[in-house]
């Protein structure tokens, strides 16, 4: 049994030490594979082209939290996405920053600053603002908890509407009610057939006038032209995006310099190398012991 | 007994309703004063010029949290600063936003965005970052709690070094140690003779290289030229300021367009009119009952 890492030399060095300490087989890159039959696990962000080369491959481990970019895997090969407290906390931190930035009119103040204008606007209490979080998985629940602790009135949306302690969760049958109550909408959904281009004109039109949009899901969920129309009509007052369509966003894209839009280049989370290696070790041990694989992705569901 | 409000007609309307409901005497502006001897309390941000006009004045209530701008009051007249959970929560929200913005390299990403550059930088875990909060009053403790909940390693500084649960607090005799451990420094100090121009070249030189500065105290505490030199030398990587010297910052000031500096125009808090009125009622009742006045300012100490 050995894990093959398909990543950078820097990550390879960190993983190599952790696997050596754990006494597990580790190959730092494809060039180091002498016998493909030894490879039982593969960890990567984007898999190498020829997975059929590894006859004993059992599980592919995505080093990030989202796996929508993965091609179909050979029959019998499972997919695990990295569950790491660090990823979850990092996305939560980015979301809290973005919600506060929209809540406190940072886009407008930055626009004022560019022309040297000292122009105070009334500040509002967090408790007067309703934040709607789409996606009530581990990160969504963490964000709900942190935003609730700052005083925001927080609601959640998930396809199932399954209850979450301390948060009013709306299911797919109540999406309209959820959107109507979201002064600041946060998207943390995975990319699936249901969520692709979900945020279009009709969707954004259901938000309260002047709403803010925080996008930390996947770029393809938001129609960027619809975003622009919603900003122009006043339906949205501002947006903060960590993911865009396309990615990277071309240098001449309108959104870069629109003062109503703040963009970071898909950096809400970054898997800590050591955390990723620890997740991979947990997968290997679960496979060996016949236990459920941590982070197992149901590819029909998309997460 | 009556309270005279020296503020805007909008605030006067809100206060008037609350004082009427409470059955307390209220005069909405100086033009409405028929008998100055009736005025026992005055609420304002900046006091009117001639306070000697009111022979029975007992307490002046500042409608904000900071009173450094107040002139000396006539003998026997006390000064109360408004204690309002809303002010404290608003400043906390602004500080959390600013710390996260520096932690997650927002100034650099905004600079990239201006030229359409998609350029991810490594993200770091909050727990790897040390935040040092100067000022361990009500707002400082609230900020420490919120930042600690996000995982930051938080230390506090106060003149006395008085202990605060869950936070390592450094007193004035250990300022150097405190600064050396502040990857992101937050200033929430009141303006006093001791804190005026406190943040100068020598002070900033004690921070770790590449530190971030969050300024939500008072503008006169930070030497803006020293700030610029610290940014140029790399001692500071970025700063987010809600207060500046001078205020308003002139339109042609270098800081407005320096990509390493984010500025908001003294808007971290805004006293909710109803909260301010409730504080004033509490002061009036304490004065009547011979109880300690809430928010009483020790003018020799400055807060």
Interface residues (C-beta under 8 A of the other chain):
Chain A: X86 X89 X90 X92 X93 X94 X96 X97 X100 X101 X103 X104 X105 X106 X109 X110 X112 X113 X114 X115 X116 X117 X118 X119 X120 X121 X122 X123 X125 X126 X127 X146 X149 X150 X151 X247 X248 X249 X250 X251 X252 X253 X256 X257 X262 X263 X264 X265 X266 X267 X268 X269 X270 X272
Chain B: X86 X89 X90 X92 X93 X94 X96 X97 X100 X101 X103 X104 X105 X106 X109 X110 X112 X113 X114 X115 X116 X117 X118 X119 X120 X121 X122 X123 X125 X126 X127 X146 X149 X150 X151 X247 X248 X249 X250 X251 X252 X253 X256 X257 X262 X263 X264 X265 X266 X267 X268 X269 X270 X272
